[in-house]
Structure formats: C-alpha cells, structure tokens
Amino acid sequence: MANFTVYEFPLKEKVRNYLRIEQLMGQLKAGASGLDAGMQLYFFEQLFTLLDLFERIDIRTDIVKDLDMHEKNLVHWSQLPNIDNDALQQTLRTIITIRDNLKQSKKISAALKDDKFLASIRQRFAIPGATCSFDLPNLHYWMHLPIAQRQEDVKQWIQCFALTEEAISITLSFLRERSVYSTETANNGFYQGVADDKNELIRIRCASGTDFYPTLSGNKYRYALRFMYFNPQEGRSGAVEQHVQFDIAAC
C-alpha cells in the first residue's frame, strides 16, 4: 500500500486559526510529556504562543457559529433514511453541550493570565535565551519540584484549553469529512481550481518519497496549486515542469 503525505491549505482566516491551534495543542502536549529541562521549556514556549494567539483573535465567536451550523445540519440529516440515529444523536448532544459551555465560559486565556507564576515568567520567553536560571530563578525552582507536583500544574494549565480544543477538533473533523479525494493532474506542475462558497479547506494528498511538494495561493473563490522541488538541482528551476498526479479534496 502506497504511503501518502497530506497537505492542508485553508481558504478562510478562521480555518487558518483552527489549524494553528490544533498544531500548537499537539506541540503543547508533546512538551508536557517530557521530563527533561529542554522539553519543559518547550512546553512553556507553546503555552505562551497559544496565549498570544487567543489574545489576538476572537476564536470563540467563530467556533460557536460553526457549532450552530453543525447542529442544524445534524437535525436535517436525522430526517434522512438509513441514518445511524443513535450515533447522530450522540454527536448532536456533544455539540450542544460544548457550544453551551463555551457561551457560558470566560475568555479562553482569562484563567491563565491570572496565574501569578505564569505571569512572572511570560515576558522573558519573548527574549532569545532569557530563560536561564539567573534570568528566571523562580522557573528554575519550579523545574526542580517533585515530578508529581509539576505534572499537576501542567495538567491544570492544559485543562484551560480543553473545551476549545474539543470544539475545534469536532469542527475540523466535520470540515475534513465534507469532501472525498479525487485524482487530478497538474500539467507542468501547475493546477488551478475554482472554489464555491462552502469551500474552506483544500487538502492535497501526494505519494511520499517524491522530491517535490505542493504550494497553494488563492482565496475562497479560486486557488492555484504549484509543485516545487525540495532540492532544485543544477539545470532545473525550483518549479516542477513535469505532469504531477495527485489527490485533492475541496472541503
């Protein structure tokens, strides 16, 4: 069975934010699982990056609107024949619960901003190399606390993002499953497509092991796909000039 690499290109700003948060949450949890000093510093870097992102955007409004849309779609689908109604109703209850909890919750970053320890070290992480023990002795102290105490702190910090993470996970799942892949050919490494009003994400699936990768430019109306060599060799440009077969899903 062939191995594939999937590339995702958002056509709307809110989806771009969803994907960034999804990746940062994965990196945050990876840092949380590490016990050495390097991984602990990595955890705080991802934590503060997430906080910066949440403070710049009003992500909750977009999430609630999307969950409202998913609720309406599920209610409509429940009237169709041959539907697994038990699974549908369970998903519907989950969406309604998450949406209602989001509406009633405080701003995503509020609890973490009130944490005195995090507030005391956050600014230093914006300065290259400014996390040494002489810069942040309080962080150095925390990193040498018993592991159980540190893990409990980390668990509470991550928990502040749990509701938003679950909502984004559901929303991206609905989005990714909205369309199936079709096989297309990029003539001379170039492909152009037209998006409709519902398209928010372009997914490109390529066979692994090739020496090129896709790039995409465009908006919610149209997009252009160009394949580029990872390591351009002497005598050829960075752009692929041969026909490339790939799979695409406009979600």
N, C-alpha and C positions, 0 to 999 in steps of 0.2 A: 504493500500500500504506500502511495506517494506521501511524502511529508510536505506540508504547506506552511507558509508564513502569511498571517493575516495583518493587513494594514487598515487602520480606520481613519477616515478623514471627515470631520464634522463640517456641515454646511451652515450651521447656526451657532451663534455665540453660546447659548445655553448648553448645547451638547458639548461644545469645547470645554466648558466649565465642568460638566458632569465627568467627562473623561479624565480631566486633570485631577479631580477629586478622587476618582476611582483609583488612579495610579498612585497618588500620594497616600491614600489609605493603605494600599498594599505595601508601600515602602515604609510607612509608619509601623505597621505590624511586623515587618521584617526586622526593623530596628529594635522593636520591643522584645523580640525573641532572642536577641544577642545579649550575652553576659559580659563581654569584654568592653573596655572603655571606648574603643572606636565605634562599636555598634550603639552604645548608649548615646554618644554624641550625635550619631547619625539619626537616632530616634528624635532627639530634640530638634535637630535641623528640619526634619519632616513635620514635626508638630508645629513649629513656628511658621513654616511655609504655609501649612493649612490655615493657620490663624490669619495670616496676612491675606490669603485668598478670600476667606469668609468675610473679612472686614471690608474688602473692596467691592464685593458683589452681593446682590440681594438674591441669593440662590433659593431661599425658601419659597419666594413667590412663584418662581418658575416650577419648582417641584410640586407645589400644591396644585397649580394649573394642570400639570401633566397627570397627576393622580386623579383629578376630577375627570379628565378626558378618559383615562383608563377605566374608571368606574362606569361612565356612560357606555363605553364600548362593551364592557363585560355584561352589563344589563341587556344591551341589544343582542349580544351573542347568546345569552341564556334562552332567548326565544327561538333559536335555530334548532333544527332536528339534529340528532346524532352528536350531541354535545355532552361531554363528561360533566354533568351538572354539579356533582359533588366537588370535583377539583375546581370548577369555576367559582362556586360559592365560597370555597375556602380562600381562593385568591382575592375575591371581592371583599371578604371580611378583613383580610390582611391590609388591603389598600385603604379601606375606610378607616381602620384603626390607626394606621401610620399617618394618614392625612390629618385626622382629627387631633392626634397627639402633636403633630408639627404645628398646627394652628395655635395650640394652647401653650406650646413651649416657648422658652425665652430665646433670644437670639443665640445662634449656634455657638458663638465664641464667648458668650457672656460669662459662663462659669469658669472657663479657663483664664479669662482676663482678670478675674477676681482672685486667682491663686497667687498668693504673695511670693512664693518661691519661684514660679514660672516668670512672674513679672520682674523679679530681681535679676534674672539671667538672660532674658529675651534679647535685650538690646545688644549684648555682647556677641550674640550669634550672627549679627549682621556685619561684624568686623572680622576680616580674614585672620584666622589664627588666634582670636582673642578669647579662647576657652581654656587656656592653661590654668593651672592651679593658682598662680599668682594673680590672674585676672578674675577668676571665679572660685574663690576658696569654698563658698557655700555649695557650689556644684560638685567640687572635688570631695567635699564631705559627704554629700548625698550618694555619690558613686561608690562610696565605701561603707554604706549602710548594709545591714543584713539583706540578702537577696530577697527574702520574703517581703520585707518592708518596701523595697524598691518595686517589686512586681505588683504589689497592691497599689502603689502610687500610679504606676503606668496603666494599670487596669482602669482606674478611675478616670484618668485623663482620656484614654481611648473611648471610654463609655460615653463621653460628652458628644462624640461624633456618631454614635451607634444608630440613632434614629434617622439622621440624614443619610448615612451610608446605606442603610436598608432601603430607604426610599429611592435613592439614586440607582441602586442595584436592580430594583424592580423596574424602574423606568428604562434603564439601558437594556434590560432583558426584553421588554416589550418592543423596544426600538430595533434591536438586533434581529428579532424573530419576525419582523414585519415583512421581510423580503427574503427570497431564496436566491442562491447564486445562479448566474447564467454565464456561460463561457463566451468570451469575446476575443477579438484580435486587435492589438494596437499596431496599425500599419506604420512601419518605420519607427516604432516605439512611441507612437502618439495615438491617443484616443480621446474623442470629445463626446460628451453626453449632455442631455437636457434633463433637468430635474423638474419635478412638479411641486406643487405647494406642500405636499406631505413629506417630501424627502428631506431628511435632517442629517443623514449619515451615509457616507459611501464606504463600503467595505470591499477591499481588494484582496484576493487570495492568489498567491503565486507559489509555484513549486520552490521548495527550499533547495539550496545548492547552486542557484544561478548566480551570475556575477553582476546582477543589476537589481534595482529597487524602484518602486513607483513614487512619483511626486504628484500632488494634485493641487490645482488652483481653481478657484471659482466661488460661486455663491449658491443661494437657494434656487436660482433659475437655470444655471448651466455650469458645467465644470469641464476642465481639460486635464487629461492624465498623460504624463510624460515619464517614460522609463529612463533611468540614469544608471551608468556603470558605477559600481562601487569603487573600483580601481581602474580609472582610464589608462589604457596602455598607449605606448608611443604609436602614433599614426592614427589614433581614433579619438574623437571628441568625447566629452562626458556623456552626451546624449546617445541612447541606443538608436541605431539606424536600421535595425532588422525588425521583422514582424515578431511580435510577442503575444503569445496566447496566455490569457489569464481569466480568472473568475471575478465577477463583480456582482454586488448586491446593493441596490439603491434603497435604503431603508427610510 
